[in-house]
Amino acid sequence: MRHRKVSRKLGRDTEHHKAILRNMVTDLFKHGKVTTTLAKAKELRRVADKMITLAKKGDLASRRRALAFIRDKNVVRKLFNQLREKYLDRAGGYTRIIKVGPRRGDASMMAVVELVEEKLTTKGSKIKKERLKKVLEFIEKKKREYGLIKESVTEEKPEEKPEEPSQSEVPSNEGKSE
């Protein structure tokens, strides 16, 4: 049984397993995508997402943890500079696995792991904006009914415009003092 077993062994001992993941993560961040077997791709996704999460923290301890795993300073620099800015707004899902098909030699399922490029968009955001606009209009209407907002507030805005030229006189006074 595989109770509490997190990762796959991939048919190798621990050191070889870690070395494979290190090399694949390094290549993924260096080139943007990697072609490998499906099982290795799923393991790679776990580790790559953790490395990007470390980069998003951006502190010295996170950088050292990433360097302990990746061991290529140029790749870590790219991870903490370029990729960090790219995924700073994203909550997760930094990689994508695309199944390619069986390998010709042994028919093992192949996959491409790539870094996600596009910005995160949510469906129905237009509907949410319209609902929010209606709710805000309703709240403003109720405030006007209860007298919390005076309608003269909108009339005072044009009166504030004549005050702006008086501010332009202030720089001319500074010019005289010099």
Sine and cosine of phi, psi and omega as CSV:
sin_phi,cos_phi,sin_psi,cos_psi,sin_omega,cos_omega
0.00,0.00,0.48,-0.88,-0.05,-1.00
-0.96,-0.28,0.62,0.78,0.01,-1.00
-0.90,0.43,0.75,-0.66,0.06,-1.00
0.87,0.49,0.40,0.92,0.09,-1.00
-0.99,-0.16,0.89,-0.46,-0.14,-0.99
-1.00,0.06,-0.78,0.63,-0.16,-0.99
-0.98,-0.21,0.20,-0.98,0.06,-1.00
-1.00,-0.03,0.54,-0.84,0.00,-1.00
-0.99,0.14,-0.44,0.90,-0.01,-1.00
0.87,0.50,0.41,0.91,0.07,-1.00
0.94,0.34,0.44,0.90,-0.05,-1.00
-0.69,-0.72,0.26,-0.97,0.08,-1.00
-0.98,0.21,0.11,-0.99,-0.17,-0.99
-0.89,0.46,-0.70,0.71,-0.05,-1.00
-0.90,0.43,-0.67,0.74,0.02,-1.00
-0.91,0.41,-0.65,0.76,0.03,-1.00
-0.87,0.50,-0.73,0.69,0.02,-1.00
-0.91,0.42,-0.63,0.77,-0.01,-1.00
-0.90,0.43,-0.66,0.75,0.04,-1.00
-0.88,0.48,-0.72,0.69,-0.01,-1.00
-0.91,0.42,-0.64,0.77,0.04,-1.00
-0.87,0.50,-0.73,0.68,-0.03,-1.00
-0.91,0.42,-0.66,0.75,-0.02,-1.00
-0.93,0.36,-0.64,0.77,0.02,-1.00
-0.90,0.43,-0.67,0.74,0.03,-1.00
-0.87,0.49,-0.72,0.69,0.01,-1.00
-0.91,0.41,-0.59,0.81,0.02,-1.00
-0.89,0.45,-0.71,0.70,-0.01,-1.00
-0.96,0.28,-0.46,0.89,0.00,-1.00
-0.97,0.25,-0.70,0.71,-0.13,-0.99
-0.96,-0.27,-0.29,0.96,0.02,-1.00
1.00,-0.09,-0.37,0.93,0.07,-1.00
-0.39,-0.92,0.41,-0.91,-0.05,-1.00
-0.63,-0.78,0.65,-0.76,0.09,-1.00
-0.97,-0.25,0.80,-0.60,-0.05,-1.00
-0.41,-0.91,-0.07,-1.00,0.04,-1.00
-0.96,0.27,0.30,-0.95,-0.08,-1.00
-0.91,0.42,-0.65,0.76,0.00,-1.00
-0.91,0.42,-0.69,0.73,0.04,-1.00
-0.92,0.40,-0.57,0.82,0.01,-1.00
-0.90,0.44,-0.66,0.75,0.00,-1.00
-0.92,0.39,-0.60,0.80,0.07,-1.00
-0.93,0.36,-0.65,0.76,-0.01,-1.00
-0.88,0.48,-0.63,0.78,0.00,-1.00
-0.87,0.50,-0.68,0.73,0.01,-1.00
-0.85,0.53,-0.76,0.65,-0.10,-1.00
-0.95,0.32,-0.65,0.76,-0.02,-1.00
-0.90,0.43,-0.65,0.76,0.04,-1.00
-0.90,0.44,-0.60,0.80,0.06,-1.00
-0.91,0.41,-0.63,0.78,0.01,-1.00
-0.92,0.40,-0.63,0.78,0.03,-1.00
-0.93,0.37,-0.59,0.81,0.06,-1.00
-0.90,0.43,-0.63,0.77,0.09,-1.00
-0.88,0.47,-0.67,0.74,-0.01,-1.00
-0.91,0.42,-0.56,0.83,0.01,-1.00
-0.92,0.40,-0.52,0.85,0.09,-1.00
-0.91,0.42,-0.73,0.68,0.15,-0.99
0.98,0.21,0.06,1.00,-0.02,-1.00
-1.00,0.07,0.09,-1.00,-0.07,-1.00
-0.91,0.42,-0.64,0.77,0.01,-1.00
-0.89,0.45,-0.65,0.76,0.03,-1.00
-0.91,0.41,-0.64,0.77,0.02,-1.00
-0.89,0.45,-0.65,0.76,0.00,-1.00
-0.93,0.36,-0.60,0.80,0.06,-1.00
-0.91,0.42,-0.63,0.77,0.03,-1.00
-0.92,0.39,-0.65,0.76,0.03,-1.00
-0.91,0.41,-0.52,0.85,0.03,-1.00
-0.92,0.39,-0.48,0.88,-0.02,-1.00
-1.00,-0.06,-0.73,0.68,-0.13,-0.99
-0.99,0.13,-0.68,0.73,0.08,-1.00
0.91,0.41,0.29,0.96,0.14,-0.99
-0.82,-0.57,0.94,-0.35,-0.15,-0.99
-0.89,0.46,-0.59,0.81,-0.01,-1.00
-0.92,0.40,-0.63,0.78,0.01,-1.00
-0.93,0.36,-0.65,0.76,0.03,-1.00
-0.91,0.41,-0.62,0.78,0.05,-1.00
-0.88,0.47,-0.69,0.73,0.05,-1.00
-0.89,0.45,-0.65,0.76,0.00,-1.00
-0.89,0.46,-0.70,0.71,-0.08,-1.00
-0.99,0.12,-0.26,0.96,0.02,-1.00
-0.98,-0.21,-0.90,0.44,-0.11,-0.99
-0.98,0.21,-0.79,0.61,-0.09,-1.00
-0.94,0.34,-0.51,0.86,0.03,-1.00
-0.88,0.47,-0.74,0.67,0.01,-1.00
-0.90,0.44,-0.58,0.82,-0.05,-1.00
-0.92,0.38,-0.62,0.79,-0.10,-0.99
-0.94,-0.33,0.26,0.97,-0.07,-1.00
-0.90,0.43,-0.57,0.82,-0.02,-1.00
-1.00,0.06,-0.17,0.99,-0.09,-1.00
-1.00,-0.02,0.69,-0.72,-0.06,-1.00
-0.99,0.11,-0.34,0.94,-0.02,-1.00
0.15,-0.99,-0.06,-1.00,0.02,-1.00
0.94,0.33,0.81,0.59,-0.06,-1.00
-1.00,0.09,-0.28,0.96,-0.03,-1.00
-0.85,-0.53,0.35,-0.94,0.00,-1.00
-0.75,-0.66,0.69,-0.72,0.06,-1.00
-0.94,-0.33,0.84,-0.55,0.02,-1.00
-0.89,-0.46,0.86,-0.52,0.00,-1.00
-0.96,0.26,0.74,-0.67,-0.06,-1.00
-0.99,-0.15,-0.63,0.78,-0.03,-1.00
0.70,-0.71,0.01,-1.00,-0.04,-1.00
-0.96,0.29,0.55,-0.83,0.07,-1.00
-0.96,0.27,0.58,-0.82,-0.12,-0.99
-0.92,0.40,-0.61,0.80,-0.09,-1.00
-0.95,0.31,-0.78,0.63,-0.09,-1.00
-0.84,-0.54,0.12,0.99,0.08,-1.00
0.89,0.46,0.41,0.91,0.10,-1.00
-0.98,0.19,0.59,-0.80,-0.08,-1.00
-0.94,0.35,0.80,-0.61,-0.02,-1.00
-0.97,-0.22,0.43,-0.90,-0.01,-1.00
-0.53,-0.85,0.43,-0.90,0.10,-1.00
-0.94,-0.34,0.80,-0.60,0.08,-1.00
-0.97,-0.25,0.81,-0.58,-0.01,-1.00
-0.69,-0.72,0.42,-0.91,0.06,-1.00
-0.98,0.22,0.66,-0.75,-0.03,-1.00
-0.96,0.29,0.74,-0.68,-0.08,-1.00
-0.99,-0.16,-0.69,0.72,-0.16,-0.99
-0.96,0.26,0.36,-0.93,0.05,-1.00
-0.95,0.31,0.45,-0.89,0.00,-1.00
-0.97,0.24,0.83,-0.56,0.04,-1.00
-0.82,-0.57,0.55,-0.83,0.02,-1.00
-0.94,-0.35,0.57,-0.82,0.03,-1.00
-0.98,0.21,0.56,-0.83,0.05,-1.00
0.99,0.17,0.23,0.97,0.00,-1.00
-0.92,0.38,-0.49,0.87,0.04,-1.00
-0.91,0.42,-0.66,0.75,0.01,-1.00
-0.91,0.41,-0.66,0.75,0.01,-1.00
-0.89,0.45,-0.64,0.77,0.02,-1.00
-0.90,0.44,-0.67,0.74,0.01,-1.00
-0.90,0.43,-0.67,0.75,0.03,-1.00
-0.89,0.45,-0.70,0.72,0.00,-1.00
-0.89,0.47,-0.66,0.76,0.02,-1.00
-0.89,0.45,-0.68,0.73,0.02,-1.00
-0.90,0.43,-0.64,0.77,0.01,-1.00
-0.91,0.42,-0.69,0.73,0.01,-1.00
-0.91,0.42,-0.63,0.78,0.06,-1.00
-0.90,0.44,-0.66,0.76,0.01,-1.00
-0.90,0.45,-0.68,0.73,0.01,-1.00
-0.89,0.45,-0.69,0.73,0.02,-1.00
-0.89,0.45,-0.63,0.78,0.02,-1.00
-0.89,0.45,-0.70,0.71,0.01,-1.00
-0.91,0.41,-0.60,0.80,0.04,-1.00
-0.90,0.43,-0.63,0.78,0.04,-1.00
-0.92,0.40,-0.62,0.78,0.01,-1.00
-0.89,0.45,-0.63,0.77,-0.03,-1.00
-1.00,0.05,-0.01,1.00,0.06,-1.00
0.99,0.16,0.28,0.96,0.03,-1.00
-0.97,0.23,-0.50,0.86,0.06,-1.00
-0.88,-0.47,0.80,-0.61,0.05,-1.00
-1.00,0.04,0.56,-0.83,0.00,-1.00
-0.96,0.26,-0.26,0.97,0.02,-1.00
-0.96,0.28,-0.19,0.98,0.02,-1.00
-0.88,0.47,-0.62,0.79,0.02,-1.00
-0.94,0.33,-0.46,0.89,0.03,-1.00
-0.97,0.23,-0.44,0.90,-0.02,-1.00
-0.95,0.30,-0.41,0.91,-0.01,-1.00
-0.87,0.49,-0.68,0.73,0.06,-1.00
-0.91,0.41,-0.47,0.88,0.01,-1.00
-0.95,0.33,-0.42,0.91,0.01,-1.00
-0.96,0.29,-0.38,0.92,-0.02,-1.00
-0.89,0.46,-0.62,0.78,0.04,-1.00
-0.91,0.42,-0.36,0.93,0.02,-1.00
-0.95,0.31,-0.42,0.91,-0.02,-1.00
-0.89,0.45,-0.64,0.77,0.05,-1.00
-0.89,0.46,-0.48,0.88,0.03,-1.00
-0.92,0.40,-0.48,0.88,0.07,-1.00
-0.95,0.31,-0.47,0.88,0.02,-1.00
-0.95,0.31,-0.37,0.93,0.06,-1.00
-0.95,0.31,-0.45,0.90,-0.03,-1.00
-0.87,0.49,-0.72,0.70,0.04,-1.00
-0.88,0.47,-0.52,0.86,0.01,-1.00
-0.93,0.36,-0.52,0.85,0.07,-1.00
-0.93,0.37,-0.58,0.81,0.03,-1.00
-0.91,0.40,-0.58,0.82,0.02,-1.00
-0.91,0.41,-0.54,0.84,0.00,-1.00
-0.96,0.29,-0.54,0.84,-0.05,-1.00
-0.95,0.31,-0.37,0.93,0.01,-1.00
-0.99,0.11,0.00,0.00,0.00,0.00
